[in-house]
Amino acid sequence: MAGEFYKKQTANKTISVSYSLNLRPDNTFVFSIKSQDANPKCEGSWELNWQSVYLKCNESDDIGEILSSGNMPDKEHKLEVINRNRIKFKNVVLTRR
């Protein structure tokens, strides 16, 4: 299941949100959601369990990072595996690059 997954959404031709997920073969990952005013990102470990990918973000000790727009408040995420090339995060379908 390792690989890079991506989705870019645009609203009103001016506002866009990009989702990027890199699932590495060593079961670590980098997940980011980039928008106009924020770029929350988390790194951690992932696990495949049946039709789901579970992400667990590492905790940061850096107070500046915790308070910044770069901090992802939710530390655990469950993504639905649609097929080998598509993963669903909430209502967004990310496609393998």
N, C-alpha and C positions, 0 to 999 in steps of 0.2 A: 504494500500500500504506500510505501515511501514515494515521495515526489513533490513537485511544486504545483500548487493550486491557486487560481486567481479569479477575481471577478471585479469589474469596474462598473459602477452604476452612475448614471448621470440624470439629474433632475433639473428641469428648466434651462437646460443648456449652459448653466453657469456653475452649478454645485455638483461635485462628483465625490464619490466614496469608492476607494479601492481596498479590496480585501486580498491579503496575500498570506498563504500558509505554505511553509516548507517543512514537510515531514521527512526527516533524515533517516537513513537506514539503521542508525544506532539508537533509534527511538527517542531522539531529541527533536525539538521543533522550534520554529520561529513563526509567530502569528502576529500580523499587524493589520490595523484598520486605519487607513489614511483618508482624512477629510480636509476641508478647507482650514479649520481652526485647530485640529487635533491629529495626533498620530500615535494612538495607544498601541503598545506592542508588548508582547510577552514571549518569554523563552522558557522551555521546560522539557517535560517528558510526555510522550504519547503512548497510548496502548490501543490496539485493535481488539474489539470484543464483539464478535458476531457481525452485526450490521452497523456498528457504531465505532467512532474514533473518540477516545477520551483524551483531552488535553489537560495537563496540570502545570500551571505556570509556577516558576520559581518565585519565591518572595524576595523583595528588594529591601536592603537595609538603608538605602540612600533616601533620606527624607525629601530631598529636592526632586528626585524621580517619582516618589510616591505622590507628591502634591502637584506634579506637572501634568500637562495634557498628554504626556507620553506614557502615563500609567494606565494599565488596563485594570479596572476595578474588580471584575470577576476573575478569580484565579483558577476556576475549573470550567471546562466547556465540554459539551457532548455534541458531536457532529454526526449526522446520519450519512452512511455510505449508500449512495444511490447506485453506483456501479464503479468499476475500476477507475473511471476518469472523471467522476463527479461526486462531490461531497456537499452536503447541505449544512450551513451554519445559520440557525434560526430560520429566517425566510429567504436566505440568499444561497444560491447554488454556485459553488466554486468549481471551475473546470481545470483539469490537468493541463499544464503548459506543455 
